[in-house]
Amino acid sequence: MSGRKETVLDLAKFVDKGVQVKLTGGRQVTGTLKGYDPLLNLVLDEAVEFLRDADDPLKTTDQTRRLGLIVCRGTAVMLVSPTDGTDEIANPFVQPDGA
């Protein structure tokens, strides 16, 4: 057994595929993963940032901003998920009015 740690994430299966990345501070971007390193620095092509609501900075809006080719610094990456096979659903924990 070597002293080298094995990474929990296997990002190789997401290379050249669409991913959604959530960053510290509430930013959220989607794009095509072009590369990564052991420190979780990510290179995204055709990146699009989802702009945040002015009233609630932790909530994203439908407004977007095209970023192109970007590098996400590994220390800021909180979540990486594929865009294929994910759908938005209604929150099952929200109580209907009058309940």
MMTF fields as JSON, N, C-alpha, C and O atoms, coordinates in Angstrom:
{
  "mmtfVersion": "1.0.0",
  "mmtfProducer": "UNKNOWN",
  "numBonds": 395,
  "numAtoms": 396,
  "numGroups": 99,
  "numChains": 1,
  "numModels": 1,
  "chainsPerModel": [1],
  "groupsPerChain": [99],
  "chainIdList": ["A"],
  "bondAtomList": [4, 2, 8, 6, 12, 10, 16, 14, 20, 18, 24, 22, 28, 26, 32, 30, 36, 34, 40, 38, 44, 42, 48, 46, 52, 50, 56, 54, 60, 58, 64, 62, 68, 66, 72, 70, 76, 74, 80, 78, 84, 82, 88, 86, 92, 90, 96, 94, 100, 98, 104, 102, 108, 106, 112, 110, 116, 114, 120, 118, 124, 122, 128, 126, 132, 130, 136, 134, 140, 138, 144, 142, 148, 146, 152, 150, 156, 154, 160, 158, 164, 162, 168, 166, 172, 170, 176, 174, 180, 178, 184, 182, 188, 186, 192, 190, 196, 194, 200, 198, 204, 202, 208, 206, 212, 210, 216, 214, 220, 218, 224, 222, 228, 226, 232, 230, 236, 234, 240, 238, 244, 242, 248, 246, 252, 250, 256, 254, 260, 258, 264, 262, 268, 266, 272, 270, 276, 274, 280, 278, 284, 282, 288, 286, 292, 290, 296, 294, 300, 298, 304, 302, 308, 306, 312, 310, 316, 314, 320, 318, 324, 322, 328, 326, 332, 330, 336, 334, 340, 338, 344, 342, 348, 346, 352, 350, 356, 354, 360, 358, 364, 362, 368, 366, 372, 370, 376, 374, 380, 378, 384, 382, 388, 386, 392, 390],
  "bondOrderList": [1, 1, 1, 1, 1, 1, 1, 1, 1, 1, 1, 1, 1, 1, 1, 1, 1, 1, 1, 1, 1, 1, 1, 1, 1, 1, 1, 1, 1, 1, 1, 1, 1, 1, 1, 1, 1, 1, 1, 1, 1, 1, 1, 1, 1, 1, 1, 1, 1, 1, 1, 1, 1, 1, 1, 1, 1, 1, 1, 1, 1, 1, 1, 1, 1, 1, 1, 1, 1, 1, 1, 1, 1, 1, 1, 1, 1, 1, 1, 1, 1, 1, 1, 1, 1, 1, 1, 1, 1, 1, 1, 1, 1, 1, 1, 1, 1, 1],
  "groupList": [{"groupName": "MET", "atomNameList": ["N", "CA", "C", "O"], "elementList": ["N", "C", "C", "O"], "formalChargeList": [0, 0, 0, 0], "bondAtomList": [1, 0, 2, 1, 3, 2], "bondOrderList": [1, 1, 2], "singleLetterCode": "M", "chemCompType": "L-PEPTIDE LINKING"}, {"groupName": "SER", "atomNameList": ["N", "CA", "C", "O"], "elementList": ["N", "C", "C", "O"], "formalChargeList": [0, 0, 0, 0], "bondAtomList": [1, 0, 2, 1, 3, 2], "bondOrderList": [1, 1, 2], "singleLetterCode": "S", "chemCompType": "L-PEPTIDE LINKING"}, {"groupName": "GLY", "atomNameList": ["N", "CA", "C", "O"], "elementList": ["N", "C", "C", "O"], "formalChargeList": [0, 0, 0, 0], "bondAtomList": [1, 0, 2, 1, 3, 2], "bondOrderList": [1, 1, 2], "singleLetterCode": "G", "chemCompType": "PEPTIDE LINKING"}, {"groupName": "ARG", "atomNameList": ["N", "CA", "C", "O"], "elementList": ["N", "C", "C", "O"], "formalChargeList": [0, 0, 0, 0], "bondAtomList": [1, 0, 2, 1, 3, 2], "bondOrderList": [1, 1, 2], "singleLetterCode": "R", "chemCompType": "L-PEPTIDE LINKING"}, {"groupName": "LYS", "atomNameList": ["N", "CA", "C", "O"], "elementList": ["N", "C", "C", "O"], "formalChargeList": [0, 0, 0, 0], "bondAtomList": [1, 0, 2, 1, 3, 2], "bondOrderList": [1, 1, 2], "singleLetterCode": "K", "chemCompType": "L-PEPTIDE LINKING"}, {"groupName": "GLU", "atomNameList": ["N", "CA", "C", "O"], "elementList": ["N", "C", "C", "O"], "formalChargeList": [0, 0, 0, 0], "bondAtomList": [1, 0, 2, 1, 3, 2], "bondOrderList": [1, 1, 2], "singleLetterCode": "E", "chemCompType": "L-PEPTIDE LINKING"}, {"groupName": "THR", "atomNameList": ["N", "CA", "C", "O"], "elementList": ["N", "C", "C", "O"], "formalChargeList": [0, 0, 0, 0], "bondAtomList": [1, 0, 2, 1, 3, 2], "bondOrderList": [1, 1, 2], "singleLetterCode": "T", "chemCompType": "L-PEPTIDE LINKING"}, {"groupName": "VAL", "atomNameList": ["N", "CA", "C", "O"], "elementList": ["N", "C", "C", "O"], "formalChargeList": [0, 0, 0, 0], "bondAtomList": [1, 0, 2, 1, 3, 2], "bondOrderList": [1, 1, 2], "singleLetterCode": "V", "chemCompType": "L-PEPTIDE LINKING"}, {"groupName": "LEU", "atomNameList": ["N", "CA", "C", "O"], "elementList": ["N", "C", "C", "O"], "formalChargeList": [0, 0, 0, 0], "bondAtomList": [1, 0, 2, 1, 3, 2], "bondOrderList": [1, 1, 2], "singleLetterCode": "L", "chemCompType": "L-PEPTIDE LINKING"}, {"groupName": "ASP", "atomNameList": ["N", "CA", "C", "O"], "elementList": ["N", "C", "C", "O"], "formalChargeList": [0, 0, 0, 0], "bondAtomList": [1, 0, 2, 1, 3, 2], "bondOrderList": [1, 1, 2], "singleLetterCode": "D", "chemCompType": "L-PEPTIDE LINKING"}, {"groupName": "ALA", "atomNameList": ["N", "CA", "C", "O"], "elementList": ["N", "C", "C", "O"], "formalChargeList": [0, 0, 0, 0], "bondAtomList": [1, 0, 2, 1, 3, 2], "bondOrderList": [1, 1, 2], "singleLetterCode": "A", "chemCompType": "L-PEPTIDE LINKING"}, {"groupName": "PHE", "atomNameList": ["N", "CA", "C", "O"], "elementList": ["N", "C", "C", "O"], "formalChargeList": [0, 0, 0, 0], "bondAtomList": [1, 0, 2, 1, 3, 2], "bondOrderList": [1, 1, 2], "singleLetterCode": "F", "chemCompType": "L-PEPTIDE LINKING"}, {"groupName": "GLN", "atomNameList": ["N", "CA", "C", "O"], "elementList": ["N", "C", "C", "O"], "formalChargeList": [0, 0, 0, 0], "bondAtomList": [1, 0, 2, 1, 3, 2], "bondOrderList": [1, 1, 2], "singleLetterCode": "Q", "chemCompType": "L-PEPTIDE LINKING"}, {"groupName": "TYR", "atomNameList": ["N", "CA", "C", "O"], "elementList": ["N", "C", "C", "O"], "formalChargeList": [0, 0, 0, 0], "bondAtomList": [1, 0, 2, 1, 3, 2], "bondOrderList": [1, 1, 2], "singleLetterCode": "Y", "chemCompType": "L-PEPTIDE LINKING"}, {"groupName": "PRO", "atomNameList": ["N", "CA", "C", "O"], "elementList": ["N", "C", "C", "O"], "formalChargeList": [0, 0, 0, 0], "bondAtomList": [1, 0, 2, 1, 3, 2], "bondOrderList": [1, 1, 2], "singleLetterCode": "P", "chemCompType": "L-PEPTIDE LINKING"}, {"groupName": "ASN", "atomNameList": ["N", "CA", "C", "O"], "elementList": ["N", "C", "C", "O"], "formalChargeList": [0, 0, 0, 0], "bondAtomList": [1, 0, 2, 1, 3, 2], "bondOrderList": [1, 1, 2], "singleLetterCode": "N", "chemCompType": "L-PEPTIDE LINKING"}, {"groupName": "ILE", "atomNameList": ["N", "CA", "C", "O"], "elementList": ["N", "C", "C", "O"], "formalChargeList": [0, 0, 0, 0], "bondAtomList": [1, 0, 2, 1, 3, 2], "bondOrderList": [1, 1, 2], "singleLetterCode": "I", "chemCompType": "L-PEPTIDE LINKING"}, {"groupName": "CYS", "atomNameList": ["N", "CA", "C", "O"], "elementList": ["N", "C", "C", "O"], "formalChargeList": [0, 0, 0, 0], "bondAtomList": [1, 0, 2, 1, 3, 2], "bondOrderList": [1, 1, 2], "singleLetterCode": "C", "chemCompType": "L-PEPTIDE LINKING"}],
  "groupTypeList": [0, 1, 2, 3, 4, 5, 6, 7, 8, 9, 8, 10, 4, 11, 7, 9, 4, 2, 7, 12, 7, 4, 8, 6, 2, 2, 3, 12, 7, 6, 2, 6, 8, 4, 2, 13, 9, 14, 8, 8, 15, 8, 7, 8, 9, 5, 10, 7, 5, 11, 8, 3, 9, 10, 9, 9, 14, 8, 4, 6, 6, 9, 12, 6, 3, 3, 8, 2, 8, 16, 7, 17, 3, 2, 6, 10, 7, 0, 8, 7, 1, 14, 6, 9, 2, 6, 9, 5, 16, 10, 15, 14, 11, 7, 12, 14, 9, 2, 10],
  "groupIdList": [1, 2, 3, 4, 5, 6, 7, 8, 9, 10, 11, 12, 13, 14, 15, 16, 17, 18, 19, 20, 21, 22, 23, 24, 25, 26, 27, 28, 29, 30, 31, 32, 33, 34, 35, 36, 37, 38, 39, 40, 41, 42, 43, 44, 45, 46, 47, 48, 49, 50, 51, 52, 53, 54, 55, 56, 57, 58, 59, 60, 61, 62, 63, 64, 65, 66, 67, 68, 69, 70, 71, 72, 73, 74, 75, 76, 77, 78, 79, 80, 81, 82, 83, 84, 85, 86, 87, 88, 89, 90, 91, 92, 93, 94, 95, 96, 97, 98, 99],
  "secStructList": [7, 7, 1, 7, 7, 7, 7, 1, 7, 7, 4, 4, 4, 4, 6, 6, 1, 3, 3, 3, 3, 3, 3, 6, 6, 1, 7, 3, 3, 3, 3, 3, 3, 3, 3, 3, 7, 6, 6, 7, 7, 3, 3, 3, 3, 3, 3, 3, 3, 3, 3, 3, 7, 1, 1, 7, 6, 6, 1, 3, 3, 3, 3, 3, 3, 3, 3, 3, 3, 3, 3, 3, 7, 4, 4, 4, 3, 3, 3, 3, 3, 3, 1, 6, 6, 7, 7, 7, 7, 7, 7, 6, 6, 7, 7, 7, 6, 6, 7],
  "xCoordList": [0.845, 0.0, 0.894, 1.746, 0.697, 1.513, 0.922, -0.221, 1.7, 1.254, 0.386, -0.055, 0.136, -0.642, -2.131, -2.592, -2.874, -4.316, -5.001, -4.589, -6.039, -6.833, -8.019, -8.661, -8.302, -9.383, -10.742, -10.917, -11.684, -13.022, -13.771, -14.522, -13.552, -14.226, -13.45, -12.234, -14.137, -13.528, -14.097, -15.102, -13.453, -13.951, -13.644, -14.127, -12.852, -12.503, -13.741, -13.756, -14.767, -15.979, -16.82, -17.747, -16.503, -17.253, -16.529, -17.079, -15.297, -14.544, -15.284, -15.756, -15.379, -16.096, -17.601, -18.294, -18.101, -19.549, -19.964, -19.13, -21.252, -21.77, -21.784, -22.194, -21.329, -21.357, -21.893, -21.809, -22.44, -22.897, -21.981, -21.752, -21.452, -20.502, -21.054, -21.423, -21.11, -21.489, -20.223, -19.424, -20.059, -18.85, -19.174, -20.319, -18.172, -18.374, -18.798, -18.367, -19.629, -20.14, -21.443, -22.02, -21.927, -23.218, -23.211, -24.269, -22.06, -22.036, -22.302, -21.945, -22.951, -23.286, -23.033, -23.545, -22.245, -21.927, -22.147, -22.024, -22.471, -22.538, -21.638, -21.407, -21.131, -20.273, -19.78, -20.171, -18.914, -18.328, -16.983, -16.097, -16.833, -15.582, -14.5, -14.624, -13.448, -12.341, -11.126, -10.307, -10.997, -9.846, -9.97, -10.817, -9.102, -9.09, -7.739, -6.961, -7.467, -6.237, -6.539, -7.68, -5.559, -5.816, -6.314, -6.905, -6.087, -6.55, -7.97, -8.471, -8.615, -9.985, -10.132, -11.23, -9.011, -9.122, -9.791, -9.382, -10.812, -11.588, -11.472, -11.466, -11.382, -11.43, -12.764, -13.044, -13.592, -14.91, -14.947, -14.503, -15.477, -15.66, -17.141, -17.992, -17.444, -18.828, -19.571, -20.736, -18.88, -19.445, -20.509, -20.393, -21.546, -22.639, -22.858, -23.008, -22.875, -23.125, -24.591, -25.15, -25.204, -26.572, -26.497, -25.908, -27.094, -27.013, -27.889, -28.9, -27.476, -28.183, -29.222, -29.125, -30.198, -31.263, -30.686, -29.952, -31.023, -30.502, -31.027, -30.322, -32.259, -32.846, -32.316, -32.137, -32.063, -31.569, -30.333, -30.48, -29.119, -27.915, -27.673, -26.876, -28.327, -28.136, -29.089, -29.016, -29.984, -30.973, -30.597, -30.323, -30.582, -30.256, -31.53, -32.632, -31.357, -32.48, -32.352, -31.43, -33.285, -33.222, -32.28, -32.0, -31.789, -30.861, -29.49, -29.03, -28.845, -27.532, -26.541, -26.907, -25.268, -24.185, -23.191, -22.691, -22.902, -21.957, -20.536, -20.149, -19.76, -18.393, -17.359, -16.231, -17.713, -16.754, -15.88, -16.375, -14.574, -13.609, -13.145, -12.627, -13.329, -12.963, -12.203, -12.227, -11.532, -10.894, -11.55, -11.564, -12.092, -12.658, -11.587, -11.112, -11.217, -10.184, -10.718, -11.83, -9.927, -10.351, -10.804, -11.697, -10.209, -10.589, -11.984, -12.586, -12.512, -13.84, -14.93, -16.115, -14.554, -15.532, -16.181, -15.499, -17.512, -18.257, -18.954, -19.07, -19.423, -20.209, -19.981, -19.944, -19.828, -19.738, -20.75, -20.715, -21.657, -22.649, -22.876, -22.733, -23.227, -23.494, -24.799, -25.728, -24.865, -26.111, -27.053, -28.27, -26.51, -27.361, -27.99, -27.309, -29.275, -29.972, -30.442, -30.89, -30.353, -30.858, -32.039, -31.976, -33.097, -34.299, -34.675, -34.452, -35.25, -35.724, -37.118, -37.979, -37.331, -38.642, -39.176, -38.432, -40.461, -41.055, -40.567, -40.304, -40.45, -39.986, -41.073, -42.166, -40.79, -41.812, -42.055, -43.015, -41.194, -41.314, -42.084, -42.338, -42.455, -43.208, -44.66, -45.297, -45.161, -46.537, -47.497, -47.23, -48.594, -49.564, -50.198, -50.274, -50.646, -51.284, -52.523, -53.3, -52.688, -53.851, -53.634, -54.546, -52.449, -52.206, -51.697, -51.444],
  "yCoordList": [-1.173, 0.0, 1.241, 1.401, 2.092, 3.298, 4.406, 4.309, 5.458, 6.582, 7.553, 8.569, 7.248, 8.141, 7.897, 6.755, 8.984, 8.864, 8.767, 9.399, 7.977, 7.849, 8.802, 8.9, 9.497, 10.467, 9.768, 8.686, 10.392, 9.836, 9.986, 9.1, 11.124, 11.394, 10.805, 10.975, 10.12, 9.657, 10.524, 10.173, 11.647, 12.598, 12.179, 12.811, 11.128, 10.699, 10.335, 10.527, 9.817, 9.423, 10.629, 10.48, 11.835, 13.034, 13.914, 14.925, 13.543, 14.351, 14.379, 13.349, 15.562, 15.82, 15.613, 15.395, 15.682, 15.595, 16.812, 17.47, 17.099, 18.245, 17.996, 16.932, 18.995, 18.912, 20.213, 21.27, 20.112, 21.265, 21.367, 20.379, 22.569, 22.781, 23.858, 24.943, 23.555, 24.554, 24.956, 24.115, 26.272, 26.821, 27.498, 27.873, 27.652, 28.371, 29.796, 30.37, 30.351, 31.682, 31.684, 32.746, 30.495, 30.402, 30.401, 30.245, 30.569, 30.554, 29.151, 28.151, 29.112, 27.835, 27.954, 28.867, 27.034, 27.052, 25.67, 24.655, 25.642, 24.4, 24.536, 25.642, 23.42, 23.439, 22.046, 21.076, 21.957, 20.681, 20.53, 21.368, 19.464, 19.222, 18.832, 17.826, 19.625, 19.358, 18.795, 18.113, 19.07, 18.558, 18.824, 19.602, 18.159, 18.298, 17.825, 17.228, 18.091, 17.608, 17.061, 17.154, 16.502, 15.916, 16.914, 16.509, 18.209, 19.22, 19.682, 20.606, 19.058, 19.331, 20.661, 21.21, 21.176, 22.297, 21.76, 20.726, 22.454, 21.98, 22.953, 24.168, 22.421, 23.236, 22.943, 21.805, 23.99, 23.863, 24.692, 25.841, 24.105, 24.823, 25.117, 24.393, 26.186, 26.603, 26.781, 26.404, 27.356, 27.514, 28.608, 29.64, 28.343, 29.289, 29.422, 28.426, 30.667, 30.92, 31.28, 32.066, 30.709, 31.062, 32.22, 32.095, 33.346, 34.536, 34.372, 33.67, 35.043, 34.932, 36.028, 37.101, 35.735, 36.687, 37.803, 37.542, 39.055, 40.201, 40.207, 40.634, 39.736, 39.716, 38.581, 38.742, 37.425, 36.252, 35.72, 34.972, 36.084, 35.702, 34.197, 33.768, 33.39, 31.938, 31.282, 30.072, 32.062, 31.534, 31.947, 33.12, 30.99, 31.31, 31.659, 31.265, 32.399, 32.791, 32.082, 31.294, 32.366, 31.799, 32.585, 32.164, 33.718, 34.53, 33.871, 33.352, 33.901, 33.277, 34.261, 35.29, 33.899, 34.686, 33.714, 32.818, 33.887, 33.004, 33.372, 34.539, 32.369, 32.603, 32.051, 32.542, 31.04, 30.428, 29.412, 28.571, 29.493, 28.558, 29.116, 30.231, 28.346, 28.813, 27.738, 26.56, 28.171, 27.267, 27.512, 28.641, 26.462, 26.538, 26.048, 24.917, 26.896, 26.519, 25.456, 25.573, 24.436, 23.289, 23.616, 22.953, 24.625, 24.978, 25.586, 25.621, 26.069, 26.68, 25.693, 25.999, 24.52, 23.548, 22.826, 22.236, 22.884, 22.176, 20.938, 19.933, 21.002, 19.905, 19.814, 20.833, 18.598, 18.342, 17.255, 16.172, 17.548, 16.537, 16.571, 17.623, 15.435, 15.414, 16.138, 16.13, 16.766, 17.423, 16.43, 16.607, 15.39, 14.367, 13.493, 13.029, 13.273, 12.396, 13.075, 12.404, 14.392, 15.094, 15.96, 16.675, 15.89, 16.679, 17.389, 16.88, 18.575, 19.31, 18.814, 18.681, 18.543, 18.077, 19.039, 19.85, 18.941, 19.77, 19.285, 18.097, 20.209, 19.88, 19.082, 19.602, 17.819, 17.008, 17.403, 16.936, 18.256, 18.613, 19.909, 20.286, 20.587, 21.828, 21.485, 20.697, 22.071, 21.828, 22.662, 23.837, 22.078, 22.881, 23.933, 23.754, 25.023, 26.094, 25.562, 24.793, 25.977, 25.571, 24.292, 23.832, 23.708, 22.458, 22.694, 21.741],
  "zCoordList": [0.0, 0.0, 0.0, 0.874, -0.96, -1.05, -0.193, 0.254, 0.037, 0.831, 0.038, 0.575, -1.237, -2.082, -1.888, -1.882, -1.729, -1.556, -2.904, -3.877, -2.945, -4.167, -4.067, -3.021, -5.154, -5.142, -5.095, -5.657, -4.428, -4.31, -5.636, -6.046, -6.295, -7.566, -8.725, -8.812, -9.609, -10.849, -11.964, -12.581, -12.215, -13.209, -14.636, -15.576, -14.823, -16.174, -16.993, -18.209, -16.343, -17.074, -17.501, -18.297, -16.976, -17.343, -18.361, -18.798, -18.746, -19.707, -21.04, -21.522, -21.626, -22.883, -22.748, -23.742, -21.526, -21.268, -20.448, -19.825, -20.457, -19.719, -18.224, -17.761, -17.471, -16.015, -15.442, -16.067, -14.251, -13.489, -12.284, -11.586, -12.038, -10.946, -10.026, -10.477, -8.733, -7.733, -7.002, -6.588, -6.853, -6.257, -4.932, -4.683, -4.093, -2.841, -3.163, -4.162, -2.327, -2.577, -3.342, -3.576, -3.743, -4.39, -5.905, -6.516, -6.534, -7.999, -8.52, -7.897, -9.7, -10.322, -11.817, -12.465, -12.369, -13.797, -14.401, -13.716, -15.68, -16.432, -17.64, -18.13, -18.119, -19.291, -19.596, -18.947, -20.592, -20.997, -20.306, -20.47, -19.536, -18.819, -19.814, -20.514, -19.875, -20.799, -20.086, -20.703, -18.801, -18.078, -16.593, -16.154, -15.814, -14.36, -13.853, -14.598, -12.601, -11.99, -10.589, -10.136, -9.904, -8.575, -7.532, -6.531, -7.746, -6.797, -7.105, -6.465, -8.066, -8.487, -9.238, -9.327, -9.779, -10.703, -11.964, -12.492, -12.447, -13.589, -14.751, -14.554, -15.951, -17.163, -17.834, -18.214, -17.978, -18.603, -19.878, -19.896, -20.94, -22.2, -22.374, -21.857, -23.106, -23.349, -22.024, -21.894, -21.051, -19.71, -19.683, -20.343, -18.896, -18.695, -17.194, -16.487, -16.713, -15.291, -15.099, -15.864, -14.087, -13.726, -12.742, -11.669, -13.112, -12.274, -11.044, -11.067, -9.962, -8.694, -8.533, -9.13, -7.727, -7.406, -6.54, -5.586, -6.878, -6.121, -4.686, -3.771, -4.484, -3.144, -2.283, -1.076, -2.907, -2.182, -2.915, -3.882, -2.483, -3.214, -3.311, -4.145, -2.492, -2.568, -3.556, -3.772, -4.158, -5.095, -6.513, -6.766, -7.437, -8.827, -9.593, -9.21, -10.671, -11.523, -12.864, -13.072, -13.774, -15.123, -16.02, -17.143, -15.541, -16.329, -16.334, -15.317, -17.497, -17.63, -18.233, -18.801, -18.086, -18.67, -19.286, -18.606, -20.571, -21.252, -20.858, -20.918, -20.454, -20.008, -20.978, -21.01, -21.771, -22.692, -21.984, -21.233, -22.226, -21.633, -20.29, -20.228, -19.214, -17.878, -17.113, -17.469, -16.057, -15.097, -13.751, -13.259, -13.155, -11.802, -10.844, -10.95, -9.923, -8.967, -8.01, -7.495, -7.783, -6.985, -5.581, -5.053, -4.964, -3.6, -3.533, -2.46, -4.666, -4.699, -5.118, -4.985, -5.62, -6.111, -4.937, -4.099, -4.891, -3.841, -4.384, -3.683, -5.642, -6.193, -7.689, -8.379, -8.191, -9.623, -9.941, -9.356, -10.876, -11.244, -12.756, -13.379, -13.346, -14.784, -15.096, -14.289, -16.277, -16.674, -17.338, -17.289, -17.955, -18.572, -17.5, -16.586, -17.615, -16.688, -15.425, -14.496, -15.368, -14.194, -14.608, -15.607, -13.844, -14.082, -12.797, -11.698, -12.951, -11.779, -11.429, -12.298, -10.146, -9.687, -8.639, -8.087, -8.376, -7.34, -5.976, -5.786, -5.039, -3.693, -2.974, -2.748, -2.609, -1.953, -0.485, 0.129, 0.073, 1.487, 1.715, 2.859, 0.643, 0.775, 1.109, 0.411, 2.159, 2.569, 1.713, 1.463, 1.267, 0.509, 1.427, 2.643, 0.821, 1.598, 2.313, 1.748, 3.542, 4.317, 5.101, 5.788, 5.016, 5.741, 7.125, 7.861]
}
